Amino acid sequence: MADGNSLKKLFSDSMVYGLSSIVGRFLNYLLVPLYTYKLVSSGGYGVVTNLYAYTALLLVLLTFGMETTFFYFANNNKGDYKRVFSTALYMVGGVALLFLVAVFAFIGPVSRGLGYADHPEYLRIMATVVAFDAFQAILFAFLRFKGRAWKFAFLKLLFIFCNIGLNLFFFLVAPRLAVSHPEWMGWYSIDRQVYYIFLSNLLCTVPITLAFLPELRHLRYGVDRRLARQMLRYTWPLLLLGLAGILNQVADKICFRFLVPGPEGDAQLGIYGACVKIAMIMAMITQAFRYAYEPFVFSGGKESKESQALVMKYFVMFTLLAFLAVVGYMDILRHIISERYWDGLRAVPIVMMAEIFMGIYFNLSFWYKLIAKTWWGAVMSAIGCAVLLAVNFIFVPRYGYMACAWGGFCGYAVCMLLSYFIGQRYNPVDYPVKAILGYFALAMAVFAAMSSVHFDSEWLTLTINTLLLLVYAAVMLYNERALVKRVLGKLGIKRG
């Protein structure tokens, strides 16, 4: 049987990490209406979407799989985990510093090549941000390894609150001060809105590093060269895996400005980027789950195949519930963004399902990590990325951002299927495939019903969708009544 205490620990850690992931990103949603309502054009938000896609890709390059590598070696060298941490931090910090120096030295050709010759300051700021983020990634991984979920959550939320506060100042307070007290605001210009978005990120990112002073003391352990070589051998396939994986998420947003150039491309990308934010509830759930599940699997004695199979089913059940909740209440959620962007809402269900596929793929991926054959992940993710890029290059010029949504869907579907079938050969796990497919079939039936229900009264539509959502939840609870009873018992809750 799956270890009850282990599953309870996984559940409790997921809840805490969820404070920084789900709650944190929900708070960050305050910025979506702020940007879509206050930015002069959707093209400005297209620039933001494009550059944040680049930073996500660069973060994977600069961390080169060292988070997962740190967990693997720290758990296999528990008596010397501080040296593992120090070695990982020095390597990532050194690479980040070299990257930052290179960007500042060659800012001219870099900004021209990316289409930002008129705004090299955007690239300077975001390069600094991503360098600090890479360094902090290992520090946050150390907190996860030590089980310090509350400090992890506090620092993540502190950054988010600071970022929201600065954005509210730049977009709401500063314009009024510029009118009422122009003598104070000579530095402010309404034409520099995009610049202020990036500046806010920089001003909030750098100080967070100071909160890690206790952890930074471990740097005195220096770099173990023999250990570093072992870690690099383990991590290079993870780098390829991470690159392919992140390209599945951001390649469409990076390529879009080249496939649809000019203001029209920025405008479409802004619409797509804003609507994708609504779909990102799936990314929140999978990220919170990953933060807790990765240390859980790598720690000794907790990697039972039965636990992996059980957790997979729970993940699918609840992400499908979240999918239906977003679709069912789209008439409310759409007000997160300006009406100028609503045309892109038709992409939301497709992007959300792609995120579910990504989460399943992540759960399946442990078979090659646990047997140290991480190159398999790189191969499968590369194939999925090739599918995504093919869909984008072929269809984006004709169908615009809808091709981006379908590209992600197809790419993650391919990764998920490849990982399942290859994994069952090398490290088989008895996943409850029939039950999982049953929940997918039920969810798609409910989704079809929701999509066909449209009344003149918005409240009537929401009522019907609520009833349909309750149907899915009722079937889920009935089928998993043994689980509900066991979980309540583990938590010390007695049913009446």
Steps between C-alpha positions, in 0.01 A plus 500: 500500500604859446661652809224701673737733684689568178182590315391718792837681490464544124152646550608742776808618308291549186266723699787717629674522164162585357512825697787613281378336181120500483426787737805692382413475134140582580621822661713558194179492298448852633763600247313348206199735516737782590706447185214422263292796616782753545753423227439727205482208254498119502834523317663615825380186672631305202850634574464399866383151397790463257777605740368294790506200264869569436571525874329166564721338236813667637420390855507138386833560327656669800385238754574210257301243697693563820190509722414137428870409503536656844212289634647182353851551641389652831282197571781263401760694703294595803806519722652761270197676354647842585791440265255390229306821553812717496629337182167543323468863609851591385444341160165668437618833640809496280303426185247773586779755551664414166163532327438842650844628398448371143159669463629837619810472279305415183173681568503672159494195272284304745229768512504539121477125444199466730322800351552736794761735355296796626472358851824331609414597858230233498765235437743634759233492769365155418850352465575617855170360623554158346858480633377560856209260448740225393716551810190504722367180340766294679436687825128425477582137416702483822197619696292223342767243582504611864120496514483874573179548307388805700812705428472397136139617485571822692779611265301415188201695629718790615630540146147487358361759743793734433462458125126565513554805719757654265282432195201661668719802571631530144160448334253661742678738739783640287275627216290697749807639673639604161191719457465629855872539584698509174801639684535164678452283193744629242633144464158354415360457149178325396683379187731283714233267642669182379832616650335548840368141492852364460646748749250388766616142454865599541441709811319207667728217389842618615420568870350151547854362482578672832247274673725204419799621702474202742504257208782686325729417792526151354706647215801460726497130407622605155490292183572128508643447151447125496142546615451780246604269215256234622221756527569634151486149354164448666359842414585553132212278379277692741611822330391359164179380664440839657569684175260282307244528778516879530495538122171311509373782723656810347612423142171625359535832683863537388439406136176694461664839442707348218205315343261795528731804504416859577226659712246237391719225642547682831124563522410134438769383740364737763150353461630145517729574794219661700257214441763237580523658845149372571606151396801511730302363795625164375859620513439613858370160605776303326771728635378472859474125453850480354660695785374243750508186284859522369671484844238241602596261220875543535511458879576149617224244540225715357526418132262203504336435169163467668530854632591629155196329347269628772627857480463498121131421529443769760684753287283428195179506704559840653655672199200398290278643772694828478473492120122472519479772764688748278293412192176510696565844648664656195227767487635628832871434449509682167467830686855447625608642165375792294224434248752582227661161569188279520538361150787289631288323764424218255862388543469457878354143514762379252787651699361364826480147363857536375601593857329187632695292249818672619417413861441136411825497306680639807352224719602236248851643469630354825565159344809628319613728783492219757703265280740782397410488130407866475599515132167330425324811625705717266413280202126496570479870578695580183252301295210680666669835439551411133128429470415834665737694275371325189140592584605860570710551189242341273179646641577824691537715185149391399311445827690726741509427871249213482776296335717577804237344728467186288877474465541474876215250520656272238853534636411403856269221384791344310735534802242348733432198278867435428592516869223260597573230243881517525485523880287187524779313328792621714340559841135391488245649738148363525315824436118480526461578129133400478405724792702791358347464155159477664551837670618650172190369322272637773675838498476528121129417515445772760714741296292430188181565697641827639608611152151442360321682783450869422205698633418867473527511878863473610392386847289219355799382298720509810238307699483223240879484483517478879262203496709332231814560705330346803416193292870444430591562865228263623613219271860557608417492871281192458768309310767603750295463818759263646766765441289772662448284806872417526614861455255627760621232738867591445418865566317408818161607368202280577202510271166551656 
